[in-house]
Amino acid sequence: MEKLSEDFKARQKPVARILVAVSAAMAGFLIMMFRLIRKR
């Protein structure tokens, strides 16, 4: 059980980084879309 929790903690960090990167990319994409819509 102890080993599993250690494994889980090791795995959580890269997953959190991926989530942050994806959310940042989504925010940037949405901002670009809004700017394109406003230009028209």
Backbone bond lengths (Angstrom), bond angles and torsions (degrees), N, CA, C in turn:
res aa  C-N    CA-C-N  psi(-1)  N-CA   C-N-CA  omega(-1)  CA-C   N-CA-C  phi
1 M - - - 1.459 - - 1.536 110.31 -
2 E 1.307 116.06 -43.97 1.472 120.76 178.61 1.523 111.16 -59.48
3 K 1.335 114.90 -43.03 1.468 120.57 179.79 1.531 111.32 -60.82
4 L 1.321 116.01 -41.72 1.466 120.57 -178.89 1.527 111.31 -62.55
5 S 1.330 116.67 -43.03 1.464 119.60 -179.00 1.533 110.31 -66.33
6 E 1.333 116.68 -36.62 1.471 120.31 177.16 1.529 109.71 -63.26
7 D 1.307 115.76 -44.38 1.464 121.74 178.17 1.526 110.70 -59.77
8 F 1.312 115.12 -43.36 1.469 121.10 -178.51 1.527 110.23 -63.34
9 K 1.324 117.10 -44.47 1.471 120.93 179.16 1.527 110.80 -61.72
10 A 1.320 116.79 -40.91 1.467 120.90 179.64 1.522 110.48 -64.12
11 R 1.316 116.22 -35.41 1.465 120.62 -178.45 1.531 112.76 -77.81
12 Q 1.335 116.70 -29.28 1.463 120.32 -174.76 1.519 113.65 -63.48
13 K 1.317 118.86 -36.97 1.464 121.08 -176.04 1.522 113.20 -61.41
14 P 1.346 119.18 -53.14 1.481 118.73 177.82 1.524 112.45 -60.57
15 V 1.318 117.42 -35.59 1.474 120.41 178.65 1.524 109.89 -63.74
16 A 1.331 116.96 -42.78 1.473 120.98 178.99 1.525 109.62 -62.29
17 R 1.333 117.10 -41.93 1.471 120.62 179.09 1.517 110.96 -62.26
18 I 1.326 116.86 -41.55 1.476 120.90 179.37 1.530 109.45 -63.57
19 L 1.337 116.85 -43.61 1.471 120.10 179.70 1.520 111.16 -61.33
20 V 1.345 116.90 -42.41 1.468 120.79 178.88 1.520 110.20 -63.38
21 A 1.339 116.81 -43.84 1.468 120.96 -179.63 1.523 110.56 -63.33
22 V 1.331 116.94 -43.03 1.470 120.80 -179.16 1.525 110.49 -65.54
23 S 1.338 117.36 -44.23 1.467 119.73 -179.66 1.527 111.06 -64.89
24 A 1.335 117.43 -37.22 1.469 120.98 177.62 1.520 110.21 -65.88
25 A 1.329 116.88 -42.00 1.469 120.86 179.00 1.531 110.24 -64.17
26 M 1.323 117.04 -41.67 1.467 121.06 178.54 1.524 110.52 -62.73
27 A 1.331 117.26 -43.24 1.469 121.12 179.36 1.526 110.11 -62.00
28 G 1.330 117.21 -45.28 1.466 120.74 178.72 1.519 111.32 -61.80
29 F 1.320 116.86 -41.34 1.462 121.35 179.93 1.532 110.51 -63.92
30 L 1.329 116.60 -43.91 1.469 120.53 179.62 1.528 111.08 -63.11
31 I 1.333 116.68 -41.32 1.473 120.25 178.80 1.527 110.01 -62.11
32 M 1.325 116.68 -42.23 1.471 120.24 178.59 1.530 110.51 -62.66
33 M 1.317 116.85 -42.65 1.462 120.73 179.26 1.534 111.04 -61.57
34 F 1.344 116.10 -44.89 1.466 119.77 179.22 1.522 110.72 -60.55
35 R 1.337 117.32 -41.26 1.465 120.63 179.29 1.511 111.23 -63.90
36 L 1.329 117.13 -41.47 1.476 120.48 178.95 1.529 110.60 -64.18
37 I 1.328 116.68 -41.23 1.472 120.70 179.79 1.534 110.16 -65.27
38 R 1.316 116.84 -39.40 1.476 119.91 -178.70 1.525 111.94 -66.63
39 K 1.323 116.06 -33.60 1.482 118.42 -178.54 1.517 112.94 -63.43
40 R 1.339 116.02 -30.87 1.464 119.32 -176.28 1.523 112.17 -73.09
